């Protein structure tokens, strides 16, 4: 099925799968901005996908304080990691999702 033939719900499910797969394949926390960059030009939907995965209990979202450095100002950054349940589902399905 081409991208044009998908319903908006099917496209959102696909976006959520892409985000969750990226999170499961890399064991470190991702920022929302990093995820969007990794998703390429289609990354504009990343925040919506993360919010939906969070609502479903498949990711944890944290706000961390970033200390000021030589090349950056102090700030707050939102990071996301998959839950243990999401990782276990991936294992049960033989990974990757």
N, C-alpha and C positions, 0 to 999 in steps of 0.2 A: 504494500500500500504506500503510495507516494505521500509526501508531506501535505500536498494540497488535498488529498482525499481523506485525511484524518480529521476527526472532529476535534474541537478544542480540548475536550477531556482526554482524548487519546494522546494529543500532543503534550499535555501537561503530565500525563503518566510517563511518557517517554522522557521528558525533561527530568522528572524526579528520579527515574532509573539511572540516567546519566550522572546526576549529582551523587546519588548514593553509591554508584559503582566507583566514582572517583574517590570518594571518602573511604571506601572499604579497601581499595587497592593501595592507598597511601596511609600508613599508620599514624601520621602526625596531624594535628589540628590544622584546618584550613581557614583562612579568612574568607568572608563572602566575596571580597574583591578578587582573591586568588582563584576561587572557583569560577567566577564570571570570566576571568581572563582565560582560564583553562578551557572553558566551554566555547571560546572563540566568539565570533560576531553574534552568535545566538545566545550568548551569556546574559542578555538583558532579562531573561526570565528566571535567572538563578535565585534571586531573593524569594520569588513566589514558590519555587520548588523547595527551597530550604524551609520556608514557613509551613508548607504542606507536610513535608517529612517530619518536622517538629511536632505538628499537630497530631500526626499519626504515631508518634512515639518512636520514630526510627533514628532521630538525631538528637544530640544535645547541643544547645547554643549557649555560649558564654560570652560575656563582655570582659575583656581584659584591658588593663591600663598599660599603655606603651610608654616607657620612659623616654624622655627627650634625649636625642643623640645629636651628633654633629650634623647629620644630614636630614634630620626630621624633628618635628615638634612633638611634644607630649600629646597623647590623645587616647581615645578609647577605640578599641578594635573588636568587632564581633567575630568569634571563631566558632567553628562547628566540627563535631566529630560524630561518627556513627555510634548508636547504642550497642550494647552487648547483644541485644535481641536481633538487631540488623546483621551484625557479624555472624551470629549463630545461624540465622536463616541462610546467609550466603554459604556457610559451611555445609548445611543440610542439603542445599541444592547443588552442591559440588562446585560452587563458585564459578566464575563471577556471575552475579545475579543475572 
